[in-house]
Structures are given as C-alpha cells and as structure tokens.
Amino acid sequence: MTVATQFKNIKTLIQTGSGRYSRLFSFAGLGIGVLLLLSSVQMFINIQKLLRQGPAKKSGYDFISITKTITNETMGQVEKNLFSAEEIKLIRAHPLIEDVSPLIASQFRMQLSAGEVIPFRTDLFLETLDDDFIDTVPPSFRWQPGQNHIPIILSSDFLEIYNIFAPAQGLPQISQESAGSVGIFITCYGNGLEETFTGNVVAFSDRINSVIVPKTFLLWANTTFGGVQPETAPRLFIKTKDANNPELLRFFDKNNYRVNKDRTKFGRVRQTLQGVFSGLAFFGIMVVLLAMMLFSFYLQLVIARSKENLQMLLILGYSPRWLAQRVAKRFVPVYIIVILLALVSTAIMQWAFHRFAMYNRPELSSWPHWIVAAAAAILIIFSVIINYRLIHRMVNKLF
Amino acid sequence: MLNIKNILPAYFDESVKDRSEWWGKDFVIGKGDYVKIVAPSGSGKSSLVHFIYGLRNEYSGHIFYNEKDIRHFSAEDFAFYRRRHISIVFQDMKLLPELTVKKNLEIKLQLEPYYSSDKITEMAERLGIKNKLGSVTKICSYGEQQRASIIRALLQPYDLLILDEPFSHLDEKNAQLAMDLILEESRKREAAILFADLERIDYFPCTKLYHL
C-alpha cells in the first residue's frame, strides 16, 4: 500500500473548504508579491546590461578624470583645489579603483608657434601622465634629455574646435593626418633660461582633454625651467573596471570630486533606476511575507477545524511528521502554480519590454534572465519549507 | 517489555500508595501476561491506561518500554510505539463519528497493513456488526461502536493490548464473543493484555490480578 493511497483515505478528515476567501486572497497576494519581486530583479538586470555599454574601454577598463569641485569657499585657495599626495594615496586604495595617475602640469611659461605654415603663436600649457592611461601611444612618443624634438599627443577635441573657428580667423583647416606633419616650435621660459624645442603631434586622444608630452620631458622641464617638482595635482586620471559603479560615484560625491563630462551619466541614471527597482523588490518581498502570513492564518483555521480528526489520527499512531507532510503536500501544487504564473507573467513582460520598449536591442534578451528563474525556484522552495514547518508545528501542538 | 516503577498520578495524594496494590509499586508485564486491574470509578484506571499509552504524563515514577523511559519519547517515537507495539480499546471508543464503521477500521489498516481488508469483514461478522460496516458511526449504538473499537485495536501488530472497560456497553454474550476474539488475536502475537475494569470477569484468564 503506498503512502499516497493511505492519505487519500484520510484526506476527507482535513477540512480545507473553509476560509475559501482568505485562501484565495493569500494566493493572489503571493502571486502579486512574487511578480513584483521577479520583475524588479529582471529590470535590475536589464539596467545593468543596458548601461554597462558606457565609454569605450581600453583592455576592459574605464578611464575617467576627476578634479576637485571649485566652490565659492575654496576659490582662491589653490591647495584646496589640488589633490595632495595623501589624497592620491587614499584614492588609489579604494577597492574599485585599479590605478591612479595624476596629471602633472607644466610649472613654467611656454609659447607655441607653428612656424611658417600657420602664422599662429600662443601661450601654452602642457600636461603629462603615465602612458598606461593614454588611449593612443605611438612608439615615437618618447623623450630623453638632450633630445630637441618633443612628440605631442593632442586632444582630438582641440583640433575639432580649431577647425570650427579657423575659417573665421582666416586660418587653414587641417585634417588629423596633416596636423601630424605640421612642425611646431615650443619655447620654454623660466629660471633665467629660454630654450626652443621642435615638436609635432604624433597622435590624437579621445580620452584626454589636454596637450600631453612624454612624462620624462615634463619632469625634466619642470625642474629646469620651473625649479619645482609639484607634489599636488589638479587633475587625476583613474583606471577602474566600471566607471558607472554607483558605489564609486558615491565615493566621488562624498569627497566633492567632480568627474569629467558625461562619462558617468549612465552611472547616475543607473544609480537612480537601481534605487527605484530595489525599492520595488523590497516592496515585493514585503507583499510575499504578508501573503505568507495571511496563508498561515488560513492554515491555522484548517488545522483548528480538523483538530479533532487530526488528534484522533495521532492517537491511533499516525506520525505527526507524516501527517504534516501530507497536509502540506496538498498546498504545494498551488504554490508552484502561483509562482510559475508570476514567472510566466515576468517572461511576458520582459518579452514586451524588449520588443516594444527597447526595439529588440541586442544587449537585452526577450527571455527572463536565469537569475529570475532561480529566484522563482528559491521562492518555491522557501514557501514549501515555510508551509511544511508551519503545519508541522501546528500538528505537533495537537499531540 | 513493560516495566512500571513507582508510578502515581500527580493529582493523587502520596498516602494512596499505602492503600493501593498498584500505585507506588513496581511491576513487569512480559510476553503473554494477562494482567487484570480491578478498581471502582475514579480510582485512576483511565489515568493509568493513558500514562502507559502516552496520552498523558502527569505522574511521578517511571514507565519503561523495552528499557526506554517513555517519558522521553518524542512525538515520532510515540507514533511508532502505537503503530507497532501497543494497541488500545478506549472506554470512550474514540471513533471518528462522521465516517462509516468500515472507514474507521480501514484507517488503522492504512496506517499499518497488518491484515487485508477481508479481515475487517471477518471480525465484524464474528462480533455481529457486519451489517453496520456501511453505517455512519455516530448513528450506531454504543454497543456497536464498542465492538468496532475492539476490532480496530485488533487490526494492528502489538506486544501489549490495553483494554479500558471494553465491554461496558455489551451484554454478557457479546462481551464473551469479543473476549474470545481478543484472546485469539493476542495469542497469535504472543502479546500481553492489560485489562482494566470495574469488576472481575470470569472469562478473562488473568495471570495477575491487582486492585488499584
């Protein structure tokens, strides 16, 4: 005789008919809570996937630059607007930051002229940072003391701005290729010295908004013409796995560091959306718990109504564990159905979201993420265990 | 098998021990023992039966089953003890009133299929309630319910059968028929019987007799 047929015969002794509405409400509540939870998890994952496509990465890293926010209070106090060696050390120690390179600025006066080709002369600033942080480093980007020629990496934005305004100034527009062949002269002044170097643009950088020279040159020139080697830096370049990581952004905000441009705007959006969906997921969990509570009242009612019959079965030698298992088993299919329905609804929502709101963007899938299915499975296991434990406790009390 | 040491209901006075042949004494009930306990109403017969069956535990002293103190049995231990080792005919029958007589008996067989369901019909026939098997229990007479309760106790394996005033609603003839069936079934299992009643009954061949 199998266990199943054994229970079939005593099934009539457990009165589940009562409290139909509280049962329906608790299952509806469970369904809604699970749906909220699963769809929040799915949207959370969608956001991660959509916004992971930030700026182009070099070898899987994001590079962003930070400066200090200059406020009315710090205006005029240079040391407060610079990163000290101590601060750089602290930033480097942050777990989400892989590496930091200060942008070293020139500490002396210099002038740039383009010789005969473009009749143009201007005061100039130079900056340098570790080669690792530059997106385009040609082999010619080298300098040794004694070398008269300086290779330069220029921000491609600068060329773009120049080309926009050049016609109005009667200057020729130049392409990136020809810009490289324009010879320029850089004259450095300071410490009673004056020296002119030749130079040319060896590459353009999309990442760094500056005029970059080899680090060896600027360190030498700062000592020679400026007489100092700055320990502080106005700007830091940061190498990180994910520039949009909300925790990293919080760290910058907390310290009043300003992150350059819109590299992190995705992160800001993600931060907000993740907050919204975390709130929804939390709400979903609360609804699930509430539904479980409502269901436990219904179970108490079932057990109370069947109390005499259950007590009699226990007296006759039925095991409380076995009885609790049989009673609990009656509700397992309902739990599974309710949670699976919520999963199917999440899948339909995801499909519709991908198809109609995201126009089949390749980063997303029309199917729910495996984590959502895993969450549904965990919820099924969780509710079955809670259900069994509740019933077991109630039956044991009758013993 | 069953070793009873110095037990006394918590709600009884210690002085009861001096007057009683049972309370506060030590007993062993072994295989094939037929123990008769005679006592008037209110002297603790049902309490004793409930203590041994594990329904209540408000007593001092110890009850050992196969050297294990049943006071330390878990709910699961008791379930197994009742399913395989100890059977009982309650004074108040304890049948499920909404079910038919047959269903009440089948519940025992479902728990432990010691016999096939044919045995139900056979025993019911011997005790004269075959025609009541299909009736809802609550509309049966006490006598019929008592016989059903006796049959239910005999449908399972046991080492000890407890009878708590099992014939209180039966006439002499039916009581004797039931006793014959009880003895026959108990002999098959080499089981002991603990028979608690208001008075001595001649057709119970007791090996030990006590007054509570």
Interface residues (C-beta under 8 A of the other chain):
Chain A: M1 T5 Q6 N9 I10 T12 L13 N309 M312 L313 L314 I315 L316 G317 Y318 S319 P320 R321 W322 N396 F399
Chain B: L55 A75 E76 F78 A79 F80 Y81 R82 R83 K94 L96 L99 K103 E106 I107 K108 Q110 L111 E112 P113 R152 Q156
